[in-house]
């Protein structure tokens, strides 16, 4: 059969609407003999029965293995050119105490961008010396706490932060390492990148201001200048954008060496993953080799040593490790008129499958038009594939979880469905819109499941309301 005319051009009609394409699904995802989806050796039905739906499921072995692969790939390539590489896990993608412990155990540092994220990392027992603090508007309290606990690096984002971090370091009797976030003029997304003179964005400072910032930092004995930092975008396939950005940063880096040591260069993150069968992310080993080769080649051209390198992936580690389970509530066929031959309109069917979550647990489709995939999780079916749109239960027409994919045409109320690649920027962007509680997060490994973030209850939602009687229990007088 051919694809529905309502399907986007990239979406092919599947030979098997029950298949789990490897690039999209976590590495332990499989069908049982009975046809049920299982992850980490635990069936979707068992997970839904014990923890309810919607439910975020994180494949622990997948997340850990991707963390190791990134660590080892960049370390190997950096060693080949006589330097080192450090991998920071970007906590903004998804951070919990348990996940922070996994990353630390796999030898990764942790990148945080708020006092709350710092609190999670510290609660996990992460060595503060392996934590980096980002943010374009760090509060005085956040800076003070970061300095006081001994975070390994603070990323300077504006001129006032030089003085603020120096003041905090002086109060606590510390020498605080810092980097300066600069804008290289390179912005990348998927296969394309744009190189301009300047970027119009809230983060960082102009690259031509690097010398000014380095001098200001070096004027404070309480600060140690580590080098430059840049982030060029998200969900990037290929190395070309990173290579262009690195060339621009290294030109500035070379000039800064005249004023003192510049031991590091942080090229950020943004490595892409597969959300649909149309996505073709660059293998990490290839990406590491290409980026390091570009850095080494530019350093040779400039006649400078290759600095220690740092990277900050988040999605590439946790994104594919996550899957969200939903229960279907309603299914309805909607007739859509499209132009036909000879100018006559033709009515085609789009099947709307509504589930018990939506934009409160995955805001990315509504925010960015992001595409996802879906499969039946509780069973397989021989029914012909039907084009479906997975809709949420919120009071918004834009509340869509999956814009277009194929499911067996007999999908029905009560079915479990699974949306893969939801480990990054789903729980972390979750909300209580329409007073829905945020879902639980469960880690699965070796046939066992354990709760790592509990589901919010109605009491949790009401307890913040000062007019709720139970909210006053234990209230300070």
N, C-alpha and C positions, 0 to 999 in steps of 0.2 A: 504494500500500500504506500501511497505518497503522503507527504506531510499535509496537514490541513492548511488551506489558504490563510487561516487566521494565525498560524504559527509564525514566529519571527524567522527570518531567513536562515539564521544559524542553527535552528533546532531541527534536526533530522527526525523523521519518523523512525521509532526504534524497532529493531528486529525482535526485541524482547523487552517489554515494559516492566519486567521484574528484575532485570539485570542491574548489577551494582558496578558501574564503571570505576575502575581502580583509581584514576587520578582524583576523583571527587570524594570518595568514601574513605573513612579511616582504615588503617591497614589491617585491622582485625575484623572489619565488617564482613559478614558472610550470610548465606542462607542456610538454615538448618535443613535436615532431611525433609521436615514437614513444610518447609518453605518460609519459615519465620525469619525475620532479620535478627541477627545477634551481633553484638559488639563486645569485644573483650570476653567472649564466651558466655555472655548473659543475653537471654532473649528479650526482645522488645516487649513481649507480653508480660514477662516476669517483672521487668522494670516498671511498666505502667501500673501493674497491679500493686507493687510495693510502694512506689513513690508518686503515683499520679501523673497526670499530664496537664498542661505542657511540661516537658522535662528536658533539660539540657543533659546530655550524656557525653562525658569526656573519656576518650580512650587513652588511658594513662600510658600504655606502652608506646602508642603512636606519638604522643606529645614528647615523651622522653627520648624516643629514637630520633625524632627530628631535631631536638635540641642537640643531641650528640653529633648528628651528621653535620649540622651547621658549625658547631665547635671544631670538629675534626677537619672539615673541609677547609675552613679558613686558616686554621692553625697549620695544616700541611702546606698550603699554598704560600702562606706568609713565611714559613720556615725555608721554603725553596728559594726565596729572594733575600734571606738573611734578616728577617724581622719576626715579629710576633703579631697575633691577632686576638682580640678580646671580643666575646659576644655578650651583649647585654640583652636580656629578655625584656621586650617592651611591654611593661605591665598594663598599659592602657588597653591592649587587645583583650585580655581577660586576666584578672588577678584575684587570687584567693590565697589563704594561708597555705593550703595544700599545694597549689600549683607553684607558689613561690618556693616551697621546699623542694619540689621536683627539680626546678630549674637550678637551684643552688647545688643540689646533689649531683647534677649533671655537669657542674663546673661552669655555669653561666653566672654572670653578674645580672643585676636587676636594674632596669630603668624605670623610675617613677616620675610622675609629673604633678603630684599634689601631696598635701600633708596626709590625706587619707590613704593614698597608695603607699606612702612611706610607712605609715602605721601598720599596714598589712604586712609589708616586707619585714619590718622589725618584729611583729608578732610571730612571724614564721621562723624567727631565729636567724635570719639572713645576716651575715657579717656586714655591718654598715660600710666597711671599706670597699665592698663590692657593689655598692648602690650608687647610682647616678641620679641626680635630681634635675629635671627639666622644668619648663614652664615659662610663659611670656609675662606672667604677673604673679610671681611668688610673693606671698605675704611676708611681712617681717617675722611673724611667728613661724612660718614654714622654713624660712632661711635660718632662723635661730635654732630651731630643733634639728635641722639637717646638720648644721655645723656642730652643735653640741654632742650629737651622737656619733659624729665622725664619718659622715658619708664620704665615699671615695672621690666624688667629683660633683661640682655644681656647674651647670651650664649657664653662663652669663648670656642674657637675652637683650639687655639694654644698658645704657650708661649708668643709670641710677643703681643697678644691681651690683656694679663694681664696688661702690661705696657701701652698700648694704651688707654685702657678703664680707667685705673687709672689716666693717664694724663688728659684725657677729664673731668673726674669727679672733679679733683682738679681745673681745669680752671673754671668750672661752680659752684664750691662750693657745690657739691652734694655728697652723699654717694650712689653709684650705686650698686644695687643688681645684682649678677651674678650667673650663673650656669656654670659647666664645662661639656662639651660633651665628653663622654667616649665611647669607643668601648668595648662591653661586650664579643665579640667573637661569638655572636649569630646572625645568619642571617636567616630570615624567609620569606617564600613566600607561599601563599595558605595553603596547609595542612602540609607542611614539614618545618623543621628548621634544621640548621646545627650549631653545637656548636664546636668552635675551640679555640685555645689559643689566636690567634690574627686575626685581620681583615686587609686586604690590601685595604684601601680605603682612600679617601681624607678627610673625615670628622672626627673630634674628635681626642682624644688622647688615648693611651693605658690605660686600667683600672689600671694597676700597677703604673701609673703615677699620679693617683688621689691625693695621699697624697702630692706629690711635688707641684701640682697645687694649692691645698687648702692652703698650707703653703705660697705660693707666693701671693695668693689673700689676705690672712689674714695679710700679712705684710704691706698692704696698708690700712690706715685708711679710704681712700675714697671708698673702696670696701666692700661689704657685701656678704659673701659666703652663698648661699642658699642650694646648694647641687649638685647632679649629674644628668645628662641628658643622655638618650640613645635612639636611634632609630634603630630598628632591621630589618626593611623592609617595604614592601607595599603589599596591597591586601592579607592580612593574614586572614585565617580562623582558628578558634580555639585559645586556650589560652596557649598552652604548651610552645611556643617560648617566650612569654612574661614572663611566670613563671620562665623559666630558666634564662632569662636575669635579671629579678628582683632579683633572688637569688644571682647571681654574683655581682650585683650592691650593694645589701644590705650588703654583706660581706665587701666591701670597705667602704660603708657608716658607718658601725659599727666602723671601725677603725678610721674614721675621727672624730668621736664624742669626742675622747680624746683631740683634739685640739680646740674644741669649738662647737658651735651649728651647726647643719646640719638640718634645719627645713623641707626640701622638698626632694622629689624624683620624677623626671619626666621620665616617661616610654615611651614617644613619642606617635606615632600614628601608622597608617598602617592597620587599621581595613578594611576588605574586603567587597565588595558589589557584587551583581549578575549582570553580563553582558550577560549571556546566561542561558538557562535552565539547563545547566550542573553545574552551580555554586550554592553552598549551604552555604552562609555566616552564621556565628554564630550570633544568636540574641544578640543584645547589652546587654540586661539584663543578659543573661547567661555569656557573656564575662566579664562584670563588676564584677559579683559575683566571677567568677573563678580567675580573676587577683587579686582582693582584698584579697581573701582567701589565695592565694599564698604568697602575700606580708605579710599578718598578720601572717601566719604560720612561715615564715622565721624570722620575727622579734621576735616571741616567742622563736624560737630556739636560736637566737643570744642574747636574753635577752635585747632587746632595744625597745624603744617606736616606734610605727608605725608613720612614718613621714607623713606630708601632701603630697598628691599625685597630680600629674599633668599629663595630657594627651593632645595630639595634633592631633585629627582627622581632616581630610579635606574631603577626598573622601566619607567617611561614612555619611557625612552630605549633601554634595552638589551633589555627583555623580549621584544618582538615581533621584534626583530632576530635572535633565537636560535632554532634548530631542532635537535632531537636525532634522529640517525639510529640505528636499531637493525636487527638481523637477527632474523627470526623463527626460533625453534628448534623449538617444538612448537605444535600446535593441537589442542584437544580440545573436544568439545561436552559441556556439563554440564547435566543435567536439574535444573530448579528447580521445585519445587511451589508453586503459588500458588492462593489460594482462587478457585473458579469459581462459576458460577451454581448456585443451589440448595444452596450450601454444599459442593459437591463440589470436590475439589482438581484442578487441571489442571497437567500437566507441560509446562514451556516450556524452550526451549534457550537457554542463554547460551554463547557461543563464547569460550573462554579462549585467548588468543594470547600465548604466552610469548616474551619477547625476551631478548637477551644483556646487558641492564643491569637497572635497577630502582631501588630506593630508595637505592642508593649513588650514583647520578648524578642522581636527582630525589627528594628527601626530602619535597617539599611535599604530595603526596597522602597519605602516611603520617602526616605531622605535622599537617596542617590539613584533610585531606579535600578538598584542592584538585582541581578538575576540569580536565582537558585534553582536547584533540582529537587525532585520529590519521588519517593517510591512507597508502595504499600509496605508496611512493616510487619503486619500480623499474619500475612498469608501471601501466596502467589496466586495468579489467576491466568487462565487461558483466554479470557475475554479479549476482544480486539482492543488495541490501544485507543484511547480517546484523549483529545486535547483538553487539558484541565487548567484552571486557574485556582490556586489555593488562596482562599480569602480568610482573613481574620474575623473576629467577632466584635471588633470595635465599631463605634458609631462614626465611621469615616469611610467614604467611598474609596479613598486611597489606601485603605488597610489591606494590602496584598502581601502575602508571604512568598508565593511563587507565581510570577506572571504567566509563565507558559512552560508546560512539560506534558508528557504523556503518562497516563496511568491506565490500567485495565478499565474498560468501560463499565464494569460492574462495581466500581468503588461505591460504597454505601455508608450510611450513618452507622457509627459504631466501629468502623475500621480504624486501625492505627496507621498513620502515615509518618514517614521520617524524612526530614529535610537535612541533608548533609552539609558539611563545611560551615557550621554555625559556631565554631569555637571562638572566633574572634569578632569583637564589636557587636555581639548580640546581648549576652548578659551584661556587659559593661555599659551598653546604651539602653538597657531595659528601663521601663518606667511603670508607673501605677495608673496610666491613663484609663479612664472609666472605672477607676478603683479596682483594677485587677491586681492581685498580688503577683510579685515576680516569682517565676518558677524556681524549683529546686535545681541544684546541680549535683550530679552523681558521677563519680569516677568508677570506671569498670576496668578490671584486669584479672586475667587468669580465672575466669568463671565466677568472679565475685564483684558485687557492687557495694559501694559505700557512699553515704551522703557526705558531700563536702561543703555545700551551701544549702541551708534549709529553705523550704518554700515559705513565702510570706503568707500569713493568715489574715483574716479580716480583723482580728484583734491587733495585729501589727499595724494595719492601716489606720484603724481608729485610735490607737494609742497616742498618735501624734496630734490628734485633735483635742485642743484644750477643753472643749465642752463635753468630751466623753468622760463619764464619771470614773471609769476605771483608770483613766489616764492620770487622775489626781492621786492615786494610791502611791505613797512614798514620795510625793512631790516635796521638794525643799520648801521650808517655810521662811 
